[in-house]
Amino acid sequence: METGLREAYKVLDDVLRRGAFVNIALKNVSADSKALVTRIVYGALERRVELDYIISSLTSRCKPALKTLLLEAAYIVKYMDNIPAYAATDTAVEYAGALFGAGVKGFVNAVLKNVAKGNYSLPASGEKAEEIKYNAPHFIIEALERDGFDPAAFLLPPRKEGVHFRISSKYTAEQISPLVPDMRPSPVGGYISKPSAALEGLNAEGKITFQSPSSMECVHALGDLEGKTLLDACAAPGGKAVYAAELGAAVTARDMHPHRTRLIRSYAERMGVKLKTETRDATIRYPEDDMKFDRVLLDVPCSGLGVLSSRPDVVLNKRPGDIEELTRIQYNILSVSSAYLKRGGILVYSTCTPLKAETERQIERFLQNNVDFRILDYKNNTGFGRIIMPDTLMDGFFVAAMERI
């Protein structure tokens, strides 16, 4: 357990104090510890508001780096029945001494013993009780309710029934299935299986790639891609762009940050796919690209409320003004990038959130201001696009397909 606790701490510290993406940070964990570390990290993040409340009620002051360790250890003590509370406490105490000096050991020991004994109380009602229940800021809970959604559907999503992947266009299911005997088809053309070392190896070799079915549906909404020119204006890390290229499109994949552009290139190289990468800001107009592409894909930055089953860190540091700023950026990207679409071409706008300010209202506003675009009926269930609810297979997404006429 000691190795697992240490590795979990490093991941959580990167996520909580340095803003790392949890799914990316977990990639550096050793194979021997990965199952335990993943459970600790995801568990602590999914209970972060509750654990933070408990720790704060038991301490008057605590440095952020030490608080990360207390949050992690408190989760183990409170929720991991297979690890004795005394063992978790002793391990955390020794690790705290190694990290922060022997002077903190008594403090850590006292806090975790109080957690184990339940020497704290949680609010029974009110905003803080709701934040603890949903592990999210109250303004997010209110925003979902205001838009007619049950907050639990997005903030407490069901566990996925397995990992979802698709097979490289260079390979067949018959070639892959002997190595992944439990794989079964998904409704979107991919496959579902239990996590395994075999899958990780196939992914590293570019024979498969892990991709959510909702992400694949964004590409399907673009229609026939064979021989079409396609701009993916917000492409990193590259899953949709690579998939579109495998379906026959001549893809230009962009991101505004060089390191993210490199991620796209690396993804394409791993999958053996050719596409063009460019480092460009999607909010800046490039007139030379006007009416240049048959297809435009805009998977815009968003509040991410539909992917909490795999990214519980998404809501950790959200502030009320964040969504307003996101909507401004989203509409700017949509307005600018729509100019690059040829007449008769298809533009897909997608988000991994259901909030109407980021989805339906953006499309409604865009169509009012751009009479040469019309909404397409690709599984449209809102009038302005498709809401995909999160479940044991799908992530929560919004997908709108529009044609330039």
Summary of the structure (lengths in Angstrom):
residues: 405
radius of gyration: 22.9
end to end distance: 61.2
largest distance: 70.5
contacts: 1350
relative contact order: 0.09
helix: 49%
strand: 15%
